[in-house]
Amino acid sequence: MPISQRLRCRHLLPILLGLACLGPGPVLGRDSAPISAVIQIDNASGPRFDPVEALGAGIDGGAGGAAGRLLTRHNIAAMRSARLTRLTYRLRTELGIENWHWNPEGQWSDPDHQQGYWTSSDRAKKPIRVSWGYKLPRRGDTVDNANDKDFSRLTDGDETSFWKSNPYLDAGFLKDGRPHDQWLILRFDDPVDINAVRIAWGTPYATAYKVQYWSSDNDYGPGAHWITFDHGVLTGGAGGDVVLKLAERPVSVKYLRVLLERGSHTAPPGAKDWRDRAGFAVREIGAGRIGPDGKLVDLVRHAPDKTGQTFTHVSSTDPWHRSIDRDPNLEQPGLDRVFRSGLGNGRPIMLPVGVLFDTPKNAAAALRYVQRRHYPVAQVELGEEPDGQFGNADDYAALYLAWVDRLRPIAPSVRFGGPSSQSALSETWLNSDPDRSWNRHFIRALQDRGHLSDLQFYSFEFYPFDDICGDIPAKLVEEDRLMDRLMARLTAEGVGPDIPRIITEYGFSAYSGRAMAEMPSALLMANIIGQFLSEGGSAAYLFGYGPNVPVNQNLACAGYGNMALHMADPAGQAATPLPSYHTARLLTGDWMMAKGVHRFLPVEMTGAADLAVRLYAIARPDGKLGLLAINRSPDRTVELHIMAQGAKGAARPIAGQVRVSLFGPDQYAWIDQGPASRPARSDPPERTSFPTRDLVIALKPMTLAAVIAPR
């Protein structure tokens, strides 16, 4: 606001944001009412944080050539200018059911045939600029959470291929005294009548197993459970190709499971590796009815294609693979390239290691590599999204502890954590246990082993909405409840205050849409950071660090947008800033100081309190008061009367020189034109500074503001 306009405001008493200073008082939108906010200035017990440690962003793997397009000098400078200091390196190979050759140099367990179990070298002749994912030919899942271009070997129609479970879940390796039954699941498009199954076993095979069906057509039906077929309990299995009659009369089945309880511990001829004898292998599976001729009428679709075959999902996957299995469409930025990029800003980077589809030796070699190169690493995150891949929580817990046992001696000062859950609110899939919380099962597994202390930080992703259509402002308000519920549930499930909570990815949704490139993305980002840190969160990492283009991934009604700080030009280089960029700079450069301990102050909002309004107050290291005000209403300007109160005194006006930073629709707008969508304007926050004797804020709709005032 120009000085001439500001001096005509009511004796300099109000701070009127969003150009609402018109006449004797603030001009409010319809249905508006004043809100009083009293800040407890002298309160000393609020959560504390240092922006240098608490705010960051993540980079991920991508398609071939992605690392080169992302990590250019121009893009690195653009990303760093957002001032999100910390960096987490995401592991896309874990989502793609692939093994990570983090160093192209290394050793196969069967070097003569360039196959087996891979261990990258903990040394390199030259800096590692790019690394690759390798598909797993013993895969049993029809779909994955990354490129989703592969298929299950259980229903591919090729009996020379097979699925094999992860040998590292074998009792001979874990030695944890707990059962780790493995399983395979068939899901039919619609319920079908089943009374027989055909299993073409590989080696090793199951000597004891059960064939079961889910009691409901609903994945998460209340009270649903697995029922074993009348003749579905098998002992004394001898492998081979078997057709089993499971019941005298067919049963309507949507989900069928083969539960594998005891293995043969046999290996194929000539095999010498212990992992060849561990676990279970199945070459093909069919299911249906016994026909009049006594043969199986197979209702399973067999095809080497994810869309052509009957859907299957498995408990785990053997990380065995071959040199020919390199996926040219899944690359990860090389470790040297990442650590030398400057994106870490001189701070320790959160390093990922593979767990579900990797080996402990390969993970240990990665940690030795960064140690030898003196790269700063303070945290290692084990695996990525085991809950989102419908993995068994107890199995993941067992692998987690096995990996930590082998990693800790290499770097005793590093903190290890996980599970990098897709959501801290995930439910177990097709689980008969009435307690469906994936996280509770995981925490309980660590507690039962007496090793909860080995979880030195708890990491999860926070994408609150799958559906980003409809009433977006209402969703912004709903996020408050989701975060509150999430934090309370973590506490109830055993993630206590001694275990740091870290959001390693956050954004509007896992699916792209225009809300990610419009003002709601700014309001959501500001509120997630304010709410999470004020409720005791340790650190939050934005997903969408690099430039990107508008896409639509799920629902047509969501429109086109993306998680990114900048629009990408045709060469993939950062161009026009998006709302998250302006928000990051407002938070880190206006509301907070660049570094130092900040403390949240309690805020009590009275009067006509509005759920669309959030206010966060912090005591800054410079002794000043920082206010973050967020108005998520699409049509109401809100008048906030800000007062201060000491430990014993009455509330008093806040007076003195005030700095105001404003970001809203006056600064940013989006042109919605499908794939050609783009910002109509993208201006930085409007910043003003002036004296006041009474702090009053009139905040326009869909606007956020940072106010720095004397305490």
N, C-alpha and C positions, 0 to 999 in steps of 0.2 A: 504494500500500500504506500503510495507517495506520501511524503511528509505533510504536504498541504492538506491532504485528505485526513491524515491521522490527527492533526491538530484540531480539526473540527469535531472530533469525537467527544463525547460527554465528559469534559474536564479531565481527559486522559484516564478516566476510571476503568472502563472496560477494555479488555483486549478482545477485539471482535475479529474472529478468524473467518476466512472465506468471503471477505469484502461485505460483511453484514453490518457495518457501521453506517446506518442511514437514519439520521434524525436523532431523537432523544434517547433511543435505546436500541438494542439488538432486534433485527427483524427475524422473526421465527417462522418456520413452515407450519403447515396445518397440524392441528392436534399437538402442538408443542407445549411444553411446560418447563419452568426452571427446575434444575436439579442442583442441589447443594452437595458438595463433596468436601469432607473434612479429612485432612491428612494428618496422621499422628507423627509429627516431626521428630519428637524425641524418642520414639520407639526404637529399641536397639536389637530386637529379636528377629527381624525379618531375614529371609533368605539372602545370601550374598553371592555375588558372581563377579568375574572379571571378563569383560568382552573378549579379551585376547584368548581366553580359554573356552568361553561359552558359545561363541558364534563361529560357524564355519559353513562349508559347502562341500559337495562331493563330485568327483569325476568317476566315470564308469567306462566299461568296455563298450564296443559298438561293432558296426559292420567294418569290413575291410577298408582301410584308409582313414578310419575315423580318428585315430590318434594323431595322424599327421595334420588333419584339418583342424583339430581342436587345439593342439599345443603349439600354436604359432606365437611369435612374439607379440603380434597385435592382440590376439585373443587372451593371452596370459595377462597382458597389461589391462585389458578391459575387465577381466574377471577380478584381478587384484584390486582394481579401483573401487569395487563394491565394499571393500574393507571387512570381508568375512574371513577372519584371520586363519582359522583352523581348516585342515583338509582331511577328508576321509576318502579312501580309494575303494570304490565299490567293485564287486567281483561278479561280473555278468556270466562267467563260465559256470558258476554254481547254479544260476537260474536256468542255464541251457542244458543241464545234465552233461557237462563237458569237463574234461580234466584240463587244468591250467599248466601249460608249459611256460612258467613265468620267466625262465631262461631257455632260449632255444638250444643252448648247449646243455648236455646232460647224459644220463645213462639209462638204458632200458634194462629191465630184469632179464630179458631174453635178447641180448644184443645181436646174436647171430641172425635173428629174424626181424630185428627192429620192431619189437612188440613187447607187450607185457605191462609192467608197472614202471612208470616214469619217475625219475628223480632228477630235477634240474640241478645243474652244477652250482655250488655255492661260490664259485669264482667265474670270471668272464674275461675273455681276451680283449673285448671292447665293450663300451657301454651298451646296455640293453635299451633299445629305443622302442621296440614293439614285441609283444608276446602273443600267444595264440591259445585258443581253446581247441581241444581234440574231442570229437564225438566218441561216445562209448558204444561199441558194437554189441555189448551185452545188455543193452537198454531194454527195460520192460514197460516204460511209460509211453502212451500214445502222444501226449502233449507235454510241453514244457513252458516255462515262464520267460523265455528269452526270444530267440528267433523262431522257435516252434516249427522247424523244418524237417525234423526227424520223425521216427515212428517206433512202435513197440515191436520187438522181435517175437513176442508171444503169439501175435496174431498176424504175422506178415506172410504166412503161407510158405515160408522157406524153412524146412526142418534141418537145414545145415546151420542155421543161425539159432541163437538161444538167448534167453535172459538168465542172468546169474545174480544172486544177491551179493551184498558187500561182504567180503571175507573178513573185514575188520570188525564185524559184529559177531563173529564166531567166538564161542566160549574159550577156545584155545588161545585167542589173542587177548580178549578183554579180561578174562580171569576175574570177573566181578561177582560171580556167584548168582547172577540173575538170568532168567530166561530171556532170550531175544528171538522169539519166534518170528519168522518172516512170512510174507504172504503175497499173493497176487489177487487182484480183483478184476472181474469183468463187469462192465456196465452196459446194459442193453438200452437202446433208444426208448423202447417201450417194454413193459413187462411181457415176458414170454414164458411158456410152460416148459419146465425143465425136470427131468428125472434121471439124466445121465450126463457124464462128463468124460471127455477123452483127454489124457495127459500124456504127451510124448516127453519123457524125461531126458534130461541131459545128465552130465556127470560133474559134480556129485548130485545124487537124487535124494528124495526124502524117504526115510524108512517109516516115519510116523507122521500122519497128517490128517486134517479134517477138511471136508467140503461142506460149505455153509451158504446160506442165503440170508439177506437182510430182510427183516420182518416188515419193512415199509417201502413204499415207492419214493419216500422223501429221505434225502440224505441225512437230515437232522431231525427226523420225526420224533416227537416226545415219546419216550419209552421204547423206541425202536431198538432192536438188538439183533445179533447174529444167531441164527438157528442152524444147528447141524442137521443135515438130511438124515432120514431114518437109517440109511446104510452108508453114512458119510464119514464114519470113523475108520481109518485105515492104519494098520500096524503091519510090520513085516514087509514093507514095500521093497521091491527089488529092482526098481527102475524100469527101463524099457518103454514100450508103448502100451498103455492100458486104457480100456474102456470100462467105466464103473457105472453100474446101475445104482442110483442113489436112493430111489424111492419107488414103491409100487405104482403110485399115481403121480403124475406131473404136478409140480408146484409152480405157481405164478411167481416169477423172479425178475426183479429189476437189477439187483446187484448180487453177484456170486463171488464167493471167496474160497481160495484154497489156502488153508492155514498150515504152514510148514513147521513142524515141531522138532523133528530129529533128523539129522542128516546122515548120509552113508559114509562121509569122509573118504570117499574114493576119488581118484583123479583119472583123467584121460590117460591113455597109454603114452609113456614117455615124459609125462609131466613131472617136474622135480620141485617146483615152488610150493611151499605150504599153502599158499592162497588158492592153488588149483583144487585142493581137497576141502576147502572151507566154504560153507554156505550151501546153497541149493541152485540147481540149474534146470530149466524147463525149455524144451525146444519149441513146443507149440501146444496150444490148449483149444479145445472145442467143447461145446455144451449144447444140449438139446434133449431130444426124446429118443427112446428106443423104438424103432419102427417095427412093422409086422414081420420083417425079415430078420429081426434081432440085431440090426445094425443101427448105429447112431445117426439120427437125422440132425446134422450139425446146424445150429442157428447162429453161429459165430461167423462174422464176415472176416475173411483172411485176405489181407492185401498189404504190400509194402508202402503204405501211404496212410497218413494220419486221418484223412477224411474217408478213406475207403475201408478201413479196418474197424472192427468192434473195439471200443475204447477199453484199454487196460491201464491199471495203475499198480505199482509194486511198492513194497516196503523199503527197498534199497537197491542199489545198483553197483555192480563190480566195476572199479575204475580201470580195469584192464583195457588196453587199446593198442593201436598200431600206428606206425609213422604215416600211413596213408589216410588216417582218420582226421588229419588237421582240417579244421573248419575255416575256410577263407573268409567267411562272413562273421566270424566272431574273434575279434582281436582285442587285446588289452594294452593300454599304454605301458611301455617298458618301465621297469622300476627306476633305472637311472634317469630316464626322461622325466618321470614324475618328480623324483626327489630334487633334480637339478632345475626344474622349471621355475622355481620361485613361488609356486602356488602355496607352498607350505609356510611362506613368510618367515622362515627361520625357526618355526615352531615344529614340534614333533608331529608327524603324520600318522593317522590311524591306518595300520597295515592290515589287509585281509589275508587270510589263508584258507584254502579249500579244505572242506571236511567231508561233506556228503559224497563227493565224487573225486576224492584225492587220497593221498597217502600221508601218514605222519612224517615220513622221511622227506617228502617233497616240501611240506610245510616247514619243517625244521631247517632245511637247506635255505629257504627264502629268508628266514630270520637270521641265519648265519651270514647270508650275503649282505643284508643291510647293516648288520653289526660290523662286518669287516670293512665296509665302505664308510663307516661312521655316519650313516644317515640317521637323523633323529627320529626315533620311534618310541613312544611312551605307551601305546595301546595296540594290541593285536586283537582283531575281531575274527572269530572262528566261524566260518560258514556264512551262508546268507539265505534267509527265509526258509528254514526247514518246516515251519508251520504252514507257510503258503504252498509248499510242495507236498502237503499232507503226509509229512514224515512222522514217524512215531517219536513222541517226546522223550521216552525213556531211551530209545536207541540213540537219539542225538545227544542226550546227556552222557551216555556211556562213551561215545566217540569224543565228545568235548573233553571229558576228563582224561581220556587216553592221550589226546593231542597235548593238553596242558602239561601232563607228566613229562612229555618228551620235549616240549618247548621251553619250559621254565628254566632248566639248567643252562640253556644257551643264553638267556637274557633275564637274569633274576630280578632286575629292576623294572622290567616291562609288566604292564598290567594286561591280563587276558580277560576277554569277555565275549558276550554274544547274548542271545542267539541271532541277532539281527532279524528279529521276527517281522513278518509281513505286517502284523498288527499285534499289539499287546492284548488285544481283545479276541484273538483267534480262537475258534472252537475246533476241537478234534473232529475228524471226518469219519463217518460210519463207525462210531465208537459206542460200544454197549454201555460203557460207564456213564451213569447219569451226570457225573461231573465232566462237562465237555470242554472245560478251559484247557487249551493246549499249554499255556504258560504254567498253570497250577501243576500239571503233570510233570513239566520240565523241572520246576523248582522242587517239587516233592522228590523227584528222582535224585537230585543233588543232595537234598537233606537226608534222605534214607541212607545214602552212602557216607554221610558225614562230611561232605565236601562242598557245601554251599559257599564256603570261604574262597573256593577256587573260581567263583564267579565274581570277578573284581570290578566289573561294570555290566550293567544290563542294557542291551541295545535293542532298539525297535524302530520301525518305520511308522510314520503317521500320515496317512492319506485318508482323511475322514470320510470322503464321499466317493462311492462308485458312480452314482448318478449325479451328474452336474448339469442337469436340466432343471426347469421349473423355477421355483422361488429361491433364487440364489441368496438374497439378503437373509431369508429365514434360515438357510443352511449355515450362514456365517454365525448366526446366533446359536444354532444347534451345536456348533463346534465347541462352545463353552461346556456344555453338558457332557459331550463325548470325552473331552480332555479330563474333566473332573472325575468322570466314571473310570477312565483309564488309570489315573493316578491312584485313586482309592483302591481299585482292584489290584494293582501291583502290590500295594502295601498289604492288603488282606491275603495275598497269595505268597507272601514271604520275601518280596523284594524290599527289604527294609531300608532305613535311612543310611545305613553303612554301605549300601551298594549304589554307586552313582548310576543315575538313569540318563541315558543318552539317546536322543532321537538322531539316528544316522541318516535318515532321509525324511523330509517332510514336503508336503505340497497339497494342493487342492484335492487331487485324485490321482490314482494310478492310470487313469485314462485322460487323454487330452481333450480340451474344449476351450471355448472362448473365455470362460470365466478365469482361466489361467493367464490371460493376456489383458484382462480388463481390470477396473479398479477393485473388484472383490478380491483379486489375488493379493493386492497390497494390504487390504484390511485383514485378510486371513493370516498373512505372513506376520504382520505386526502383532496380532493377537496371539498366535501360537507362541511366539518368542516371549511376549509379556506374560502370558498365562503359565507356560511351562516353567520358565525360570522363577516366577513368583511362587510356584507351588513346589519348589525344591529341585527342579530338573538341573542336571549338570551341564549339558551342552546340547545344541541343536544344529544340525547340518542341513542346509537347503539342498534339495535335489534340483538340478537344472542350472548348473554353474556356467556351462558353455552356451554359446549362441545356438538358436534353433529356429525352425520355421513352423508356421501353423499347420496342424494336422487334426484329424478327427479319427479316433480309434475305436469308439464303441457305439455311442448313441448319436444319431443324426441331429437330434434336437440340441445337443451340446455345442454345436457349431465348431469352429476351428480356432485353435490356440495351442499353447504349449508352455511347459515349465522351462523358463529360461530367463537370464538377466538381460539378454539382448536378442533382437531379431538377427538372423543370419543372412548375409548377402549370398549371392549365388555361389561364392567360393567357400561358404561356411565360416565367414569372418564376422565378428561382432559389428553390428550396425546400430540401428535405433534402439535406445534403452526401453525396456519393458517395466511394468510397475514394480516388480520385485527388486530391480536395480535401484530405482529411486527410493524404495522403502528401506533397503539395506543401508543406503547412505544416510537417510534420515535417522535411522535407529543408531547407527554406529558413530555418526558425526555430529548429530544434533541432540538426540535424547541422552545418549551415553557419552562418556569420554572414551578416547581411544583405548585406554588401559587403566588399570587400577581397580580396587575393590569397590563395587557399588552395592548398596543395600536397599532392598525393597521396604517401603514404608506402607503401613496399613492405610487403606482409604475406605471411608464409610460414606456411601452415597445415600442421601435422604431426599425428601420431597417427592416429586413425581418421577421416581427412578424409572429408567427406560432400559429394557433388556438389550436394546440395540447399541447401547453405549457401554464402553469399557474404559476405565481409567487406571493407569499404572503409575505409581509414584516411586521414585528412587532417590536416595541420598547419594550424590556423586562425590568422587574423591576431592573435587575442588571446593566442597562445602556447600554447593548449590543444590537446589531441588530440581529434579527432572520429572516432567509429567508427560506421559504418552496418552493422548486422548483419541479414541476411535469411535466414530459414529457410523454404524452399519445400516442405518435407516435409509431407504431409497428416496424418501420424500419429506423428512422432518429435519429442520435445523434445531439443534439442541443448545440451550443456554446452560453453561456450567459455572456455578459460583464456587470458587476454590478458596477454602479457608485452611489455616494451619492451627494445630493444637499441640501444646507441649504435654509433658507427663501429668501436670497438675492444673495447668491454666485453662481458661476458656478459649474457645475458638476465636481466632483473630484474622483479619484480612491479610493477604500476602501483598506486600508493597515493595517497590523498588524497580530497578532496571530489569526488563524482561526481554528474552529472545524467543521468537516464535518461528517455527518452521511448519509449513502447511503443504499437504499433498492431497489432491482430490480431483474431481472432474474438471475443475478449471485449469489444471495442469496437464491432465492426461485424458485421452479419448481413443477409442478403438473403432476402426472401420470394419464391419462384419461383412466380408465378401468371400466366404468359403476359403479355398486355398490361397486366394490373393488377399486375405485379411491382413491388416497392418495398422499401426498407430496413425491416427489423424493428427494428434499432437502428443508430444512427449517432452514436457518441460520439467526441470528439476523442481523440488519443493520451493515454494515462495518463502523467503526469509525476511523478517523484519525485527527491529529492536527498538524499544521505547520504554519510558517509565510509566508506572501505574501506582495507584494507591489502593486499588481493590481489584483482584484478579477475577475477571469474568470472561468466559470463553463462549463465543457463539460459533458452533461448529456446523458447517453445512452438511447435507446428506452425503454419504459414501465418501467421507473425508477423514483423514487422520492428521494429527498435529503433535509436534514435540514442543514443549514449553520449558525454558530454563528460567528459573526465578530464584530470588534469594530465599534462604530458609529462615 
